[in-house]
Amino acid sequence: MKTLFLNPPSYEGFDGGAGSRYQAKREIKSFWYPTWLAQPAAMIEGSKLIDAPADDIPFETAIGMCKGFDLCILHTSTPSFDNDVKVAERLKKDYPNMRIGFVGAHVAVLPEESLNASAAIDFVAREEFDYTIKEIADGRPFAQVDGISYRQNGSVVHNRDRALIDDMDALPHVVDVYKRDLKMENYYIGYLQHPYVSLYTGRGCPARCSFCLWPQTVGGHVYRTRSPKSVIAEMAKAKEFFPQAKEFFFDDDTFTADLPRAAEIARGLGKLGIVWSCNSRANVPFEYLKIFKENGLRLLLVGYESGNQKILNNIKKGIRLDIAREFTKNCRKLGIIIHGTFILGLPGESKETIAETSRFARELDVETIQVSLAAAYPGTELYRQAIQNGWFRKDDMVRNDGTQAATIEYPGSLSAKEINDAVAKMYSKFYFRPRPIGRMLANMAKDPAERNRRLREGKEFLTYLWGRKGADVAATKDKETAAA
Ligand code: SF4
């Protein structure tokens, strides 16, 4: 079947695609590569991948571009699901013979509810869907395809689960699809140099953080990896395909989960002269950091989450604050840049712990930070806890403009509004200090391209901060009007 992989059009600037762990419009323009769609696309000859948000393709144009395909696979997420259903319904109306399938963690956890949401969805693929989609594209009847749910005679049928992929080296290279279908200049991440390329060298994470979506839904808790030899071969190809790339990012949940393997890959990258970055936990020993740095590592994306040990224990982070401090010092010593991510509103949060986290971020003084609101995605332990304890507000995870919104609160101790407000405050307290401002000015002075980009991002960031204040004022006014 002629197969299309579609990251559907959504809110303007919505980074909810098949590469994004946290689906919301970010404070600054931000798009991850749709790697989860690119992987099966690489397995199906003659397929096409359209990334509508990154390419800024409006709804009507995107629908027109889908003409002529027999099978369309849409990547969805909890915040974008309703919108994605609208896209599917329009596709079905315009192209009644097109088969439409949904993939992603949301449908993996809620297959029946997802199918019941619209007759336009012919099937949903649960678990890892690469081979599932390949078999459907090859024309295999639904009844013989593991890992899908579909309708038959008015009721929903769930085929047996799809086994997790063992042989990761058997998967073809995603960079072939990137080169064929994507425009790399459209992909921005604030803390990565532009243009960048991101991909996976393995799936799954051995850690069990209660809020984290992918390992609890599609990836699992075993880190399944490609061999260093295969990774280095793809990176050599990527370097040749994208000579303009300033940086390559390994988006594995935790690239540092297997340190000897990571070191072997690093040595290969060093020989290729590649600048690279990756996700890491805040516990990598100095000797490995040194090997990474000597072989091209520029930046680590580190999930610190909270500055309060009790909260870290509550979410099963498996990290001690003293180890995180030591790790951060070692990175600074070696010249490794850190983008630190924090979450406000996790179980145990109070005004005091929010202040602690904000202080912790300033004490670590990493290069850049990201502050997210705790999001209880279906399929996670945090979702179950939120339901059981009455923390869940069942509001949308994103506002009408696609920015993140608090869906968790702690009745009697911390309201959703207090958690929401704390995000902008934490950003302001971190960034409006002489050191981060000095760092930014120094980087801008070094590189004119960097200067233009940072000026644009600075403007977007201030608009975001001001927008949040405006939204909060409007919400307060609405409440007052309602109360009156
Ligand atoms: S270490 Fe990171 S990727 Fe792994 S479960 Fe925790 S948050 Fe998720």
Residues whose N, C-alpha, C, O or C-beta is under 5 A from the ligand:
A	BS01	SF4	C205 A207 R208 C209 C212 P215 D253 T254 G303
